[in-house]
Amino acid sequence: MADLGTLHAGPLPPLLARYVFSWETMHTIMGGQSAIDLTHLRLSQNGEEEASRFLARYGYDLHNPVQFQDVERIRTEALGFIRGVLLPGLPVEMPGEFDTMPILDVLRLAAGDREIAVPQGGQTAEVRMAWACGLLRVMHTVAHAVNYFQNNYYHEIRERILNRFVAQVRTREDGSQFLHAQSFDVPIVRFEVKETKPLRSVVVKLLQKQENVAYDLFDHIGVRIIVGNPVDALFAVRALREEHTIMYPNVKPTRSRNTLVDLNAYDTHVRACLGRYQRGELDEFATVEAIHGFDHKPEGSEQVDWNPYSSDKYQSIQFTCRQMIRFANPLFTRMREAQAIAHKHLNGAALDEMLAALTTQGVDPEIQFFFPYEVQVMDIASYQAATEGRASYGEYKARQVASVRKRVLPRVLQLLGVPEEPRPERESTATGGAVKPIALRRAFSQTGLLPNATLEELRSMLATDTKP
């Protein structure tokens, strides 16, 4: 049988050409693939007009001076990210031509437009195209990293969320802290608030995500609570719930992760301890002590793998909650003020005309929305493991950057022969391989059984009460 491909040489006629799909873009729309992972930009046809139409529909009309400046600002941020985050330590430099190349030419180059994709400055056409694709991947991410509410209302949002936690964290005269709840208190070793995440950190995080958009970033605001032991961690979460500091209906289920306490094993352990108490084998204090001796971690297979860059030594309870944020709409307030000024200085037809222009119809007096924040609860041993050695934040970030580098610049690294794999991890020797214990002021949590007292304090109280 003859090869059909040899019967009609040359380009296909339009009727048949339409059956040849760009399967990569179809998979980004229908198959769950991220546009970040396309081998190159796909445009319907070559030329500046098509590139301009693509960019305008994306959201940036270059004929609008404000939007043109937005594109240039995004380009500057993206170039700084590539040169300042991805390339340090590698024997390559990003060509300077991308600092000034018209953005439409960058699009055409990334799409393989033959008029643009030619050798230049010692770079082959394929390498130049790979650099252009990498630049656009980061520009796309930067464009999504700028969140309207984050930029304009961050301080108000942060204040409203953190105020609930600050109200629940109490400090004793000796300087020790605890989470207060109506029925019990939980001593804490440390209470931390996540610092504002800089733009480059946001971009690194988004470039790891399949969706690659800013609304998938849930830890703009976050708190970490460190307690003495895993059982205290459960009571800390319970205290937050009982005081309504967190609202469990607003927890995002797919963002909950527990690598600290095996809940089923803990429930079995507690039941066994309470059974021993009821049989008279343990007194009240010994029962609580036995319960607090629990330290069984969940099996790895039971965990949701939503952050592959975390070390397996990073053990915590983590969840994302959303809080309703409300505050006065500044636009509504300013329009009301302008109406008052119009009433003061105008009258008659002029007043009516001005009030018609300053109508607040359709302008809500209050802005309201749900904003996500992250809560982490850890025991002191896990906290130390997370800040030393393989689980340290520095090594965590290094793994992230290595992964992002391979995703943003795969063809650049391949064509230039740059090794893609990150340097092998090394166990920390800062502490001689051993985790130094931190002395705690209080050995046990105050629980529902033992309100507002440690075991030692209750033993002392009991001894005093029983003296003749």
C-alpha angles and dihedrals in degrees: 000000000000120000105253090212090067097050098073112027120195133037120340118254115257092256091060099031091067089067091064105090131197091239095187093061091043089056091051089056101037108013106051097252117143120240086227088069097054112121089232142345115287118216124175091236142350126270142071094274093060091046090051092049091049093051093046092052089047087060109270122097106191090204087068108081093210093051091044089056090048090057092049091049090051090048091052091050091048094049090049090051094051094046097037102038111019105034106043109114094020123108093236137085129203110247114256092227090082091065092069107015110124107258092236088057089052089055093047092047092050089050092052096247102180093218090061105026099079132125112277139162093007091305121117118234090251093052092048089050091050091052091049091052091050092050092050092049090057094041089054090052094046090051090056095042093069104089116192096217092041092055100040105032105023097120093048092047093047093048094051094049098043094044089072093055095043090053091054098045108084130187126215126214091261090057096253117134134217141178109246123218129167095252102031146001126231118209113225130200097206141358117205133184120206113246120236107283112238118229094255091055089050090052092049090052095046092048088062093055126091094221092043096201130124096243087070090064107094104169105069082120123028146155132207124204118196118198136177102259142356094267090055087054090061091050090049090057090046091051091052090051097045093052091045090237084136122030109221093203087063097052112117104233097206090056097055116108131173120185095148109066129028098222097197092048090047092052090051091047093051092048090051092049093048089048090055089050092051090049089053095246093120133029122226095270094046090050093054091046090051091049092051090052089072114117108155115145123210119260113261092237090062094060127094107240099220097138111041091177096065116101118247085237091064101098120177148121108257131175139159119231129185124219128198108242120200132177139146116286105244091208091056091048093050092048091052090051090049090051090053091051090049090052089051099049107025138055141173119015093348091057093047091050093049093047090050089054092047097048115147092207107134092014111110115222090219134043115218134173141140114259123194125228133174129237123196125187120189139167118238095256092054091045091056092047089051093053098043136053124346095353094054120128091240093058091042090056091046090056090049094051092047090053093046091049091057092047097048101038107026097136094041091055092044097046094045094044095240114158110250100199118094120239112278116268119253126207112243116256094186091107098030091260093297127105111233112226119236116223112238124212091219124034099199138035121247104246138186088271094050109032120197098349142085121233091256092052093048092048089052092048092048092049091050093048094051097050113111 
